[in-house]
Amino acid sequence: MGAACLVALTGLISGEVLVRALSEVVPGVPAAIPVAWEYGSYLMAAAFTFGSAMTLRAGGHIRVTLVLGRVSPAVRRWMETVLAGLGVAFSGFLAIA
C-alpha cells in the first residue's frame, strides 16, 4: 500500500511538472494543479505510515547502514554506542525543552 502511495505521488508530481511546462507554452493552461500540494502531503504521510506499519509487523527497524556496513565490527559497535548516546541526549533535551 505504501508503494502504491509512492507511485501515485510520483504521478502527481510528474503531472504538476507537465502542467507547469505546458502553461509556459500553451495559453489558458493553469500554472499548477490546485490540489497537488495537499494530496502530495497526504500521500507522503500515508506512504510513511503504511511502510512503518509493515516494518513493525515484520519486527524490523528502519536504519540507514551506508557507513556502518563498510567498517569493522569493533568500529561499528563504537559508532552505534556513541550515536545511541547522542540520540538519548537529544531526546532528553527535547523532553526538557
BELMONOR-V939671 format. One record per pair of residues at least 6 apart in sequence whose ideal C-beta (glycine too) atoms are under 6 Angstrom apart, sorted by the first residue. I is the first residue (numbers start at 0). J is the second residue. D is the distance in whole Angstrom. If there is no record, write none. Layout:
BEGIN
((I	J	D) (I	J	D))
END
This chain:
BEGIN
((0	49	4) (1	46	5) (1	49	4) (1	50	4) (4	42	5) (4	45	5) (4	46	4) (5	46	5) (7	42	6) (8	39	6) (8	42	4) (11	35	6) (11	39	6) (15	32	5) (15	35	5) (18	32	6) (21	28	5) (22	28	5) (22	30	4) (54	61	6) (67	75	5))
END
